[in-house]
Structure formats: structure tokens, C-alpha cells
Amino acid sequence: MIGSLLALGHSLAWFTYVLGVLFQTLPLPRRSLKAWGPTLMVDAVMAEFALASVGLVETLVNWVSQMIQTALGSPLNPTASFVVIVTELAAMDTILVSIIVLLSSIPELSLIAQTVGNVLNPALTIVTSTLILWIILQFFASFIPSIWLTAYGLGVVFYALPFRIGRRLGSYLLSSSIVLTITIPLMPSLALSLQNLLGYKLLIQPLQDALSSLQANPFEIFNIIFMLSTAAPRIIAAIVISLVIFPPVFLFMVSAIVKGLANAIGGAASGPMIQSFTIAPAWELGGALKG
């Protein structure tokens, strides 16, 4: 698939270059049409450069992933990280639902249940939405290694279309295939690193040890209750910041990087806009080349 896309992109780039030569050399009646010649030739050369950089981009993606893995100090395992995150959010979702159901089932606590429900229902909605988001990201991340080169090749094809018809779409496909391949598999590991940085692991480990020794020592329950009363707010804060607030902030930053890289690749006239078919960009470029 990728070979066919690259071959098609190469053919389109040469077709665009030939069109540029024809527009430059033929005695066209309007100078505005003739001025498109240099633009088409430059676009074709840039498309060929994008084709030739496929291997370089693949090497760059692997190098950046390895560098980030070294900086984190642990193996980059997106699959295991996604499982941990989904498990934590599912457990929090279950706890919130259980509290609401338990309080609602006791008639004597109807007033308290209503008050607690007003607080917990929005929290339950946010946690459930975040859980769905992480599941979607997990599903998407499993396909990235096999589809990103195809997306890159498709971006080259649109980028190589003459008269900049597909420049905008091609630029976004090129930039998103590079950026998302690096950032999406990295996202769960960064979230868990942030969670541990906020003290989650240091807080949860004593609780796990106390729970494991509860069967041998029933009086350990008092120690567990005490630890929960002191550690629970910090544990919840660590989960909310790293798993609920972090994803939209991270995705917003990724989208900004994709947009910036797409603008850098596509240039100011990146796409099928009216300005691309006027004499202004081509005329300026033609005058610069002639001068």
C-alpha cells in the first residue's frame, strides 16, 4: 500500500513539474497563467523531497521515541500503561456509582443522598467521559504503528497534486502522521509519570501492604481507616490531575503542534483556497526567480 502511494505521489510530482515547465515556456496569452510555472516547479520539487524523506521520518520517529524512553528512565510500554489507566478510572467509576446507589437505597438518608448525588453525579459524568476517551485513545494507539506510514504516503499524494489543490489536506496528513505517531503512545506513560510525581505510588503502596496483611491481622483495619482518611484526598487529586485534566491539555498541545507543523510544511497558501488561483503568490515567485 505504501509503495503504491509513494509511486503515485512521484508520478503526480513529475506531472506537476512538467506542467510548470509548460506554463513557463509556452506562449500563453496571459502573464498570470505563465507566472504559475515557477510555482508548479517548486511545488513538485518539495513533493519529491517529501517522498525522499520517508525513511528519514521513520528514523526520526524511532529516535524521538527512544530518547523519550531514556528520559523517562523506564521502558515505553503504551499497552500496559493504557491498561493501568483504564483500570484505575473504571475502579473510580465503580466507587462513585456504588456510593450513589447505596445512599439512594436507604430511605432514612434520602436528604443526604440527594445532596451527595448533586456533587457526585457531575464527577461521575466526567470520570466516565474520561474513561471513554482513554479507551478510544487505546484503540487508536494500537493501529498507529501500522497506519502512520500509509497516512504519510497519502499526505504526499495530496501534497503533490498540481495547482496546490490538496496542499492543505496533504500538509495536515503529513504533520499529523508524524506528531501523533510520537505523542499518542507516549501519552499514557506521561500520565502515569505525572501521577507518581504527585505522590500516588507513595500513597497507595502502604494501603496495598495493609490490605494484604488484613487477613492475618484483623486489627489492621483501624490502620487502613486512618491511612484512608489522610491519604484519600491526595490519591483522588493525583488521579484527577493526571488522568482527567491531563488528557485534554495534552491533546490541545498536540493539536497546536500539528497545526504549526502543517503550516510550516504547506506554507502560507496551503490548500484549495481562492488565493491559490490568483496571480499574487505565483507572480511574486515568478518575479523573484526572474530577478
N, C-alpha and C positions, 0 to 999 in steps of 0.2 A: 504493500500500500504506500509506504513512504517513498519507495523508489519511483513508483508511478507519479506521485505528486511532484517529486523533485524534477522528474523528466518533463512533466507538463509545465512546471514553473520555468525550466530552462528554455523550452520552446516559446513560451509567452515572452520571456525576456528578450530573446533574439528577434521575435516578431516586433516587439516594441522598438528595439534598436533599429531594425530595418525601416519601420515607419518613420522614425526620427530622421534617418538619413534621407528618405524620400521627401519628407516635408522640408528638409533643409536644402535639398539640391534641385527639386523640381520647380519649374517656373510657375508657382502658384499665383493666382490673381490678387490675393490679399496677403499683406505682410503679416497680419495677425495669425494666419494659418501657418505661414512659413516660420514664425517665431516659435511654434510648438516643436520644431525639430530638435533644438538642443535639449529641451526639457525631456522629450521622449528618450533621447540617447542617454542622458544622465540617469533617468529612472531605470532604464534597462541595466546599466552598469551597477546601480545599487541593488537591483533584484538579483543579479549574478553574484554579488558579494554576499547577500543573504543566503543564497544557495550554497556557496563555498564555505560558509561559516557553520554549517550544521554540525560537523564533527567538533569544531571549536566550542560551540554552545553546549554540546553534550559533555565535553571535558570540563567546561566551566561549571555546569550544574553539579557534577560529581565532586569537583574540587571544593565548591562552596559548602556542600552538604558535609564533606569530610572535615572541613575547617570548623564548622559549627559544632559537629560532634566532638571534636577535640576541645573546643572552648567550653562545652557543657561538662566535659570530663566523664561522660558516660556514653555507652552505645546508643545511637539514634534508632529506636525501635518504635515506629509510629503505631504498629498494630497493638503491641502490649500497652502503650500509653493510652490509646483510644479505649481499650477495654477497661483500664483502671478508671478513667474519667466517666465513662458511661455507667460503670458500677456505682461510683460514688453518687452521681446525680440520681440514679434510679433508687438508691437507698434513701437519699434525702426526700425524693418524691414520695416514696412509700411511707416514710415517717410523718410527713405533713398530712397525707391522706388519712393515716391511722389516727392521728390526733383529732382531726376534724370529725371523723366517723365516731370515734369513741366518745367525744364530748356531746355529739348530737344524739347519741343513743341513750343518754341519761337525762330523763325529763327534769330532774331537780337542777341540772346545770344548763338549762336552756338559755338563760341570760348570758352566762359565761361563754357558752358555745357560740352564741351569736356574735359576741364581742371578739372572741378569738378567731372565728370564721372570717370576720371583716378584715382581720390582719393577715391571716394565713392564706386566704383564697388568692389574693394578688401574688403572694410569694409562690404559691403552688403553680399558678399560671406561668410565672417567669421561669421557674425551675423546669417545668415540663417543656416549655418552648426551647429553653437552652439544651435540654436533653435531646430533643428532636434535631436541633441544629448540629450537635456533636455527632449524632448518628448519620446525618446527611454528609457531614464532612468525612466521617469514617468510610462511608460508601464511596465518596468521590476520591478519597486518597488511595483506595485500593485499585483504582483504574488509572491513576496518573502515570505510573511508570510505563504503561502500555499505550497510552494515547497522546502523550505530550509531543512526541516526535511527529505524529500524524497531524496534530493541531499546528505545529510549526511548519510542516510542509504545506498544509492548506493555507496558512498565512502567507507563505512565499508565493503561492499561486495567485491569490488575490492581490498581493503586492505588485506582481509582475504584469497585471492587466494594463493595457495601454490607456493613455489619457487619464491615469490616476482614478479610474472608475472604482477599483477595490482597495485603494490605498488606506482608507480609514479602517475598514474591516481587517485587512491584512496586517496592519500595524498592531491592532489590538490582539489578534490571534498570535502574532509573534511575541509580543511582550507578555501576554497572559500565560502562554505555554512555558516561558522561561521562569517567570516570577512564581506562578502557582506551583510548579514542579519543586521549587526550593522551599517555599513557605508553608504549604499545606501539610506535608509530612513533618515539618518542624514544629507546627503549632501545638500538638498535644504535649510534646516534650517540654516546650517552653512554659506551657500552662502548669505542668506538674512541678517544674523547677521553681516557678513563682510561688506555687503553693507551699513547697518545702521552705522557700526563703521566708515565707510568712510564719513559719513555725509549725506547720501542720504535722509533719512527721515526728517532731519532738513532743507534740502534744498527744498524738494518737497512739504512739508506741507504749507509753505506760498504761493506758487504758486497755490495750490489747493484752499486755502481760498480766494485768489484774484479772481480766475476764478468763484468761486461760488457767489461772490458779484458783478460780472461784469454786470449782467443783471439789477441790481438795481442801479448801478453807472457806466455808460459807460466810464467815465474818468479814471476808474481803469485800462483801457487798457495800459495807459502810465506806470503805476506802474508795470504791468505784463511784458512789454517790457524791462523795466530796470532790473527787477529781472532775466529775462531770459538771458540778456546779461552778467550778473555777475555770475549766478548760473549754466547756461547750461554746461560750460566746466567741472565743478566739478561733476555735475549729470552724465554726459556721462562717466567721468573717473570712478566713483563709479560703474556704471553698467558694464563697460568693465572689470574692475578688478575682480568684484565679480561674474559675470555671464558668462564671456567669457574666462578669463585667469584662474580663479579658478578651473573650472571643470577638464581640462586635468591635472593640477598639482595635484589635489586631487585624481584622478583616477590613476595617476602614483604612488602616495604614497600607495594607496590601493593595487595595483598590487605588489608592493615591499613587503608589509606586507603579502599578500597571499603567495608569493613565499618563504619568510623566514619561515612562519609557516609550509608550505608544506615540506620544507627541514627538519625542526625540527621534524615533525611527521614521515616523511618517512625515515629519516636517510641518510647516505651517499650513500647507494645502494638502492635508492628509485625508483624502476621501472624495466621494462624489458630491462636491459642493459646487454651487454656481460659479464661485470664484475660480475653480479649476479649469473652467472652459472659457474664461476671458483671456485677453491678451496680456494682463498685468504680470503674472508670475513668469510666463514663458517669454514675454517681451523683455523683461528685466534680465533674465538669464541669458537670452539670446544676445542682448546688447553687451553684457559682461563678457561673453565668450568672444564676440567680435572685436571688442575693445582690447 
